[in-house]
Amino acid sequence: MTVGLVVVSHSRKIAEGAVELAAQMAPDVRFYAVGGTDDGRIGTDLEKTIAAFEAGLGEAAGDGVVVLTDLGSAVMTAESAAEFCSEPDKVLLADAPLVEGLVAAAVATQGGALAAAAKAAAEAVRFGPERAFDGAAPAETPGRGEPAESGEFELINPMGMHARPAAKIAGGLAGLDVEATVNGVDGTSIMELMSLAVGKGGKLRVEAWGKDSSKAVDYVRRLVEEGFGEI
């Protein structure tokens, strides 16, 4: 892995719990949980955050670290810590919900994404892929017309669509230049994918528009055929 993922929270338990969850879906990714103060109180700690950033930069083979935070002052602590790092330009703060964003970034990193793409995957959870990649609000999309590519695949994993498959689909699609839906919902939204509640034997219909349409459909096909690594 060339990217480290850092969680900066006011609570040690929240930071460690978020990492524990994301690690279930991305076992090869390096995570760094920073939470609470040295004396065990709720709060953030600048020195601990700097240490986590430096550990990530040193141990994750050098592409950079992506940072997820919980509340406003954690963002301020992370921004200050980045300024004191040896390589501040390699510390990327993602503007994304802590748990969903971390899971999406983790899945993208597990799949080989570099730091910028992992950050974009995290932010796609909140903003959608257009705004996550170019920083602008997505424009209105009047009728997309027929998809450039599509496919329908039968789920073979025992539990069907749940958190892990949803995270793998969303994380991978967020890293592509594509607009994709799965059974009509946003393919980059973990929560929308989980809401499908498709069980074993059910089908996922993928429709894609854009440059990477073929890659997107093939990516979901491979995940489904492999049982999302659960069989």
C-alpha positions, -999 to 999 in steps of 0.1 A, spaced: 0 0 0 13 35 -9 -13 54 10 -19 57 47 -53 66 62 -55 87 93 -85 93 116 -84 123 138 -113 123 163 -121 138 197 -125 103 211 -100 75 211 -128 50 210 -144 66 180 -111 67 161 -103 31 169 -138 19 161 -139 36 127 -105 21 119 -117 -14 131 -147 -12 108 -128 0 77 -100 -25 82 -125 -53 78 -130 -42 42 -94 -32 35 -71 -56 53 -39 -45 36 -43 -8 42 -23 10 69 -46 30 93 -36 54 120 -62 63 147 -57 95 167 -83 103 194 -86 121 227 -59 137 248 -28 122 265 -46 121 298 -77 103 284 -100 133 280 -122 141 250 -103 164 227 -76 166 201 -38 165 205 -15 183 180 16 162 188 -2 129 185 -17 140 152 17 151 139 32 117 150 4 98 131 10 118 99 48 112 101 42 75 107 19 73 77 43 92 55 72 70 65 55 36 66 30 37 37 56 38 9 54 75 4 25 85 -18 9 103 11 -18 102 38 -55 109 36 -70 123 67 -106 119 80 -119 140 109 -150 141 130 -157 177 143 -146 212 135 -117 215 159 -103 181 147 -101 197 113 -82 226 127 -58 203 146 -53 182 114 -46 214 94 -21 226 120 -4 192 122 0 191 84 19 224 85 44 210 109 49 177 89 81 169 70 60 167 37 29 188 42 19 186 5 14 148 10 -11 152 38 -46 154 21 -76 163 43 -108 148 30 -141 168 35 -162 137 41 -183 119 67 -159 101 90 -171 65 88 -185 64 53 -156 84 39 -130 63 57 -146 31 43 -147 45 8 -111 57 10 -100 24 24 -116 3 -3 -102 26 -30 -67 23 -14 -70 -15 -11 -77 -15 -48 -45 4 -56 -57 40 -56 -31 67 -49 -37 94 -23 -56 119 -45 -79 92 -57 -85 78 -22 -94 113 -10 -118 117 -40 -134 84 -31 -140 96 4 -155 129 -8 -177 113 -34 -196 98 -5 -208 133 5 -207 153 -27 -211 128 -55 -182 121 -80 -184 153 -100 -178 177 -71 -153 154 -54 -130 154 -84 -131 190 -97 -142 209 -66 -173 224 -84 -209 218 -76 -223 192 -101 -243 207 -129 -278 197 -137 -279 166 -159 -308 168 -182 -317 133 -195 -286 112 -197 -301 90 -225 -292 54 -229 -262 42 -209 -229 37 -227 -225 4 -210 -247 -18 -188 -249 -52 -173 -269 -74 -149 -253 -97 -125 -267 -123 -100 -254 -121 -64 -238 -153 -52 -224 -143 -19 -244 -156 11 -254 -122 26 -260 -104 -6 -258 -66 -6 -246 -53 28 -219 -29 41 -188 -46 27 -200 -52 -9 -215 -17 -9 -182 -2 2 -163 -21 -25 -187 -10 -52 -188 26 -41 -151 29 -35 -141 15 -69 -166 35 -89 -157 67 -72 -122 64 -85 -134 61 -121 -144 88 -146 -180 76 -148 -215 82 -137 -229 49 -127 -261 36 -111 -268 2 -95 -305 -8 -96 -312 29 -101 -293 44 -72 -260 62 -71 -232 37 -75 -208 58 -54 -231 60 -23 -225 33 3 -258 41 20 -279 41 -11 -264 8 -22 -270 -8 12 -306 4 10 -311 -19 -20 -313 -49 4 -307 -74 -25 -301 -109 -12 -283 -139 -26 -298 -148 -59 -310 -112 -65 -296 -92 -94 -277 -59 -97 -282 -39 -128 -253 -15 -135 -258 13 -160 -229 37 -167 -222 69 -186 -188 84 -193 -153 77 -203 -148 47 -179 -182 31 -185 -168 -2 -196 -144 -3 -167 -172 4 -143 -195 -23 -155 -166 -48 -156 -155 -38 -121 -189 -46 -106 -192 -78 -126 -159 -91 -112 -169 -82 -77 -201 -101 -80 -185 -131 -97 -159 -133 -69 -187 -131 -43 -171 -99 -30 -144 -121 -14 -169 -137 9 -170 -173 -5 
